[in-house]
Amino acid sequence: VTGSVLVVGTGLIGTSIGLALDGHRRVLLADTDAGRLGVAVGRGAGEPWDGKVTAELAVVAVPPTKTAVVLTDLLRREVSEILTHVSSSQTQVQLDLDALGTQTATICGGHPLAGRETAGPDGATARLFEGRPWVACPLAGTSERAVAAVTELAAACGAEPMVMSPEAHDRAVAASSHLPQVVASALGARLLVADAAAVRVSGPGLQDTTRIAASDAGLWTEVLTANALQVAPLVAGLAEELRRVADALDVLAVSPGDAAAAQVLRDMLVRGNAGRALVPVKQGVLDRDVAVVAVRVPDEPGRLADLLVRAAAAGVNVEDIRVEHLAGRKTGVVELLVRSVHQASLAATLAGSGHEVLGGGG
Ligand SMILES: NC(=O)c1ccc[n+]([C@@H]2O[C@H](COP(=O)([O-])OP(=O)(O)OC[C@H]3O[C@@H](n4cnc5c(N)ncnc54)[C@H](O)[C@@H]3O)[C@@H](O)[C@H]2O)c1
């Protein structure tokens, strides 16, 4: 993509695309909600589209159920050479386009695996797609040129382009994105029936497992509906898993020494470890390859920066960083995620320079 890009739908994803392309492409913006368009323009995501100027690529970033209708309308008006969308369900858009009888040679679906809990242009950021997979999903009949335009757009936004069929994509995201959303939301929902004290005595575990439960209910109802065929058996499988655990716990509650029940629990936890180890911490880096160096840091200027400066001086790349604030205390715990081979030497370096390194990380 070297020419201008028309973004239709200036919500979280559309506005983030405009911000990510900043300076590299001329970006034209359209939204049926004038307020949202105004916010996106005000944030520097692009200029308002007059409805006439043509673009090289049109990116449709509207809710999934409206995607095919908007694509068809833009195609009919010949506003761009190539069209793409960002819907998290690819087969549904394909079926909708088929139903509308829309020609698909110049349309290639796409899905950036990026997002956050806040919808709308206010939550948009230029770095939303940095290092994330962005899957181009050619339809039957999509031209090579249209596929290339989507992978170029993905790369220009800082993402890692991939190509998959709509069916393979939908199967993959059912497991990696849609099932996690159901689990987090269900867990969040159960907190409403828990003892009020439960949330007060919570730690980072509850934060981590419920983070995406804050997602937009309207959008996710659409997403899960559109991919129901793929998601339903996964939710049923999870329910079976939970049923076995509930049964084992029922047994253990009355006979804590029951070896078979304990084995059911342990087996689930061990398989959980194995599954978790498959999850990339960031693109290309697996959890099992990284280790944690935890440091207690007083709430003083420059202390966090000093950790990073010393890691850099020791030639250690920090893959990720987590900060846990301790409620009501002027200290927090900073966890530096580094390649396992560097864990011991970095811990020693930091301890040697006066930092309070906590034991037992890993
Ligand atoms: N939020 C995520 O995490 C995420 C991640 C990847 C892909 N997606 C996909 O991106 C798309 C948009 O999601 P979002 O999170 O940006 O939603 P959003 O609600 O933030 O934005 C959607 C925007 O589309 C506008 N709109 C609705 N109908 C329109 C029409 N007919 N013409 C022009 N504008 C119209 C709305 O006014 C709104 O500003 C969806 O297809 C979603 O599946 C979302």
PDBQT file of the ligand as one rigid body, heavy atoms in Angstrom, charges set to zero:
ROOT
HETATM    1  N1  LIG A 401     -11.924  -4.439  19.789  1.00  0.00    +0.000 N 
HETATM    2  C1  LIG A 401     -11.090  -5.413  19.509  1.00  0.00    +0.000 C 
HETATM    3  O1  LIG A 401     -10.412  -5.906  20.389  1.00  0.00    +0.000 OA
HETATM    4  C2  LIG A 401     -10.973  -5.913  18.082  1.00  0.00    +0.000 A 
HETATM    5  C3  LIG A 401      -9.810  -6.586  17.701  1.00  0.00    +0.000 A 
HETATM    6  C4  LIG A 401      -9.655  -6.996  16.380  1.00  0.00    +0.000 A 
HETATM    7  C5  LIG A 401     -10.692  -6.764  15.462  1.00  0.00    +0.000 A 
HETATM    8  N2  LIG A 401     -11.833  -6.139  15.867  1.00  0.00    +0.000 N 
HETATM    9  C6  LIG A 401     -12.873  -5.909  14.869  1.00  0.00    +0.000 C 
HETATM   10  O2  LIG A 401     -12.820  -4.541  14.512  1.00  0.00    +0.000 OA
HETATM   11  C7  LIG A 401     -14.120  -4.082  14.138  1.00  0.00    +0.000 C 
HETATM   12  C8  LIG A 401     -14.424  -2.811  14.881  1.00  0.00    +0.000 C 
HETATM   13  O3  LIG A 401     -14.258  -3.024  16.249  1.00  0.00    +0.000 OA
HETATM   14  P1  LIG A 401     -13.907  -1.833  17.252  1.00  0.00    +0.000 P 
HETATM   15  O4  LIG A 401     -13.436  -2.470  18.503  1.00  0.00    +0.000 OA
HETATM   16  O5  LIG A 401     -13.046  -0.828  16.594  1.00  0.00    +0.000 OA
HETATM   17  O6  LIG A 401     -15.378  -1.252  17.499  1.00  0.00    +0.000 OA
HETATM   18  P2  LIG A 401     -15.829   0.214  17.938  1.00  0.00    +0.000 P 
HETATM   19  O7  LIG A 401     -17.193   0.082  18.483  1.00  0.00    +0.000 OA
HETATM   20  O8  LIG A 401     -14.778   0.870  18.763  1.00  0.00    +0.000 OA
HETATM   21  O9  LIG A 401     -15.907   0.988  16.521  1.00  0.00    +0.000 OA
HETATM   22  C9  LIG A 401     -16.807   0.698  15.479  1.00  0.00    +0.000 C 
HETATM   23  C10 LIG A 401     -17.112   2.014  14.760  1.00  0.00    +0.000 C 
HETATM   24  O10 LIG A 401     -17.872   1.764  13.572  1.00  0.00    +0.000 OA
HETATM   25  C11 LIG A 401     -18.796   2.834  13.407  1.00  0.00    +0.000 C 
HETATM   26  N3  LIG A 401     -19.864   2.394  12.495  1.00  0.00    +0.000 N 
HETATM   27  C12 LIG A 401     -20.886   1.556  12.733  1.00  0.00    +0.000 A 
HETATM   28  N4  LIG A 401     -21.608   1.364  11.606  1.00  0.00    +0.000 NA
HETATM   29  C13 LIG A 401     -21.023   2.107  10.637  1.00  0.00    +0.000 A 
HETATM   30  C14 LIG A 401     -21.291   2.321   9.250  1.00  0.00    +0.000 A 
HETATM   31  N5  LIG A 401     -22.315   1.715   8.643  1.00  0.00    +0.000 N 
HETATM   32  N6  LIG A 401     -20.480   3.145   8.554  1.00  0.00    +0.000 NA
HETATM   33  C15 LIG A 401     -19.441   3.767   9.148  1.00  0.00    +0.000 A 
HETATM   34  N7  LIG A 401     -19.132   3.606  10.466  1.00  0.00    +0.000 NA
HETATM   35  C16 LIG A 401     -19.909   2.787  11.188  1.00  0.00    +0.000 A 
HETATM   36  C17 LIG A 401     -19.265   3.126  14.824  1.00  0.00    +0.000 C 
HETATM   37  O11 LIG A 401     -19.836   4.410  14.938  1.00  0.00    +0.000 OA
HETATM   38  C18 LIG A 401     -17.936   2.998  15.598  1.00  0.00    +0.000 C 
HETATM   39  O12 LIG A 401     -17.250   4.229  15.705  1.00  0.00    +0.000 OA
HETATM   40  C19 LIG A 401     -15.067  -5.240  14.426  1.00  0.00    +0.000 C 
HETATM   41  O13 LIG A 401     -15.356  -5.897  13.216  1.00  0.00    +0.000 OA
HETATM   42  C20 LIG A 401     -14.281  -6.144  15.339  1.00  0.00    +0.000 C 
HETATM   43  O14 LIG A 401     -14.625  -7.517  15.149  1.00  0.00    +0.000 OA
HETATM   44  C21 LIG A 401     -11.973  -5.693  17.153  1.00  0.00    +0.000 A 
ENDROOT
TORSDOF 0
